Amino acid sequence: MSGWRERLTTPREQFIPPVVWVDDPATGGFAAVSKSSDETRWRALVDADEPIITQVDDGRTPPGGIGLQPSSSCSQPSLVAAMLDALGAGAGHKVLEIGTGTGWCAAELRSRVGEHGEVVSVEVDPRIAERARGALRRAGCSVTVITADGMDGYLPAAPYDRVIATASVRAVPRAWLEQTRVGGVLVVPWGTDYCNGTLLRLEVGEDGSASGRCGMNLAFMRVREQRRNYLEPSPAELRSAQRSTTTRSIAELYEMIAYSRAAFAIGLRVPRCYRTAEELTPDHRRIELHDTTSNSWARVDLTRGAEKSDVLQFGPRRLWNEADAAYDWWLTAGRPGPQRFGLTISPEGDHTTWIDTPTSATSWLVAGPQS
Ligand SMILES: C[S@@+](CC[C@H](N)C(=O)[O-])C[C@H]1O[C@@H](n2cnc3c(N)ncnc32)[C@H](O)[C@@H]1O
């Protein structure tokens, strides 16, 4: 297959705002780079095969401040090319995109569906939507940009031949399936709180169910309503937490939190478990697991050269024990990578994951319609 530059026809430059955000190593946050004051850097970002952060903190942090959380971006070009290949949008198709962002992906979709096709894109943030409308207009792309919560899809223009989300979800909203025609395709970044995530390609069946396989690993920003926050253990919680140790090696612990393979499977077995990892000193790392819904957390402190790591657990769930058991399960199952997993969504919205085939004996419920 040819490279992403040959597979994408729309230049990014005209869609990228004059102020973008980059990692700021000094603060651990994000700092603004503006085209007017540092055009060389801005242009290098536009030309690179990297995502570009175009908004932080839902627009609350202005340039000059330090952003804490990216809230809109222009996705990585090679990833967009892979997602569009999986989507298979072609001439005459009606396509729904969730997460307009800069409008660049919508423009690319527009060029694929041709003059008889249609692209509708839904963006939750009014200022981002307005900016994208302007950029699309200037680029001569006819795309309908709707300012709304994309979790509801966009019923007035349904049914769609193709649906693509460019923000990730833990569970695929019922509306997206109901608004896709039978035989239509959805491409959705899908993940768990523990691991975000994989590229899921679903096909809609006659009974309203949908099924498909996971693909490449990716990390997309979450749709706004599915962001999950972490807990800050209080001094009282730290004092009363259950203390134990683990003899897992540092290599095993890293495998449990690395993006692909083990972490993806652990996330599917341990629901509502948000994971953080922090380097406290070059010899001391801390892994934390958090379930904000039950106020449970676990902390594992790894020290280079130590034979054991200290474990603290608090709350009704023993999150470390759950993750540890899930890791054992994954080892016994033969270390399946994300590509061996798939997902079937019933007409009622239950999400069942499976290994290798939808009829596999190894399948379990991972999410309900309201997850
Ligand atoms: C990764 S960006 C999208 C990139 C975009 N497709 C592009 O080409 O620039 C994700 C976008 O999803 C939007 N978003 C988050 N939650 C949403 C929701 N519930 N409905 C619609 N848009 C949402 C964010 O505001 C953000 O602009």
The ligand as a Gaussian input file, in Angstrom:
#p B3LYP/6-31G(d) Opt

LIG

0 1
 C       -9.292000      14.516000      17.776000
 S      -10.371000      15.843000      17.597000
 C      -11.057000      15.610000      15.995000
 C      -10.108000      15.763000      14.834000
 C      -10.811000      16.173000      13.563000
 N      -11.551000      15.114000      12.952000
 C       -9.872000      16.834000      12.576000
 O       -9.780000      16.409000      11.429000
 O       -9.266000      17.852000      12.951000
 C      -11.768000      15.373000      18.572000
 C      -12.907000      16.377000      18.540000
 O      -14.053000      15.754000      19.097000
 C      -14.800000      16.757000      19.739000
 N      -15.745000      16.114000      20.655000
 C      -15.519000      15.628000      21.898000
 N      -16.652000      15.111000      22.410000
 C      -17.612000      15.275000      21.460000
 C      -18.992000      14.966000      21.393000
 N      -19.624000      14.382000      22.407000
 N      -19.672000      15.292000      20.265000
 C      -19.039000      15.889000      19.213000
 N      -17.735000      16.224000      19.231000
 C      -17.036000      15.912000      20.328000
 C      -13.737000      17.609000      20.414000
 O      -14.241000      18.896000      20.733000
 C      -12.650000      17.630000      19.348000
 O      -12.787000      18.754000      18.517000

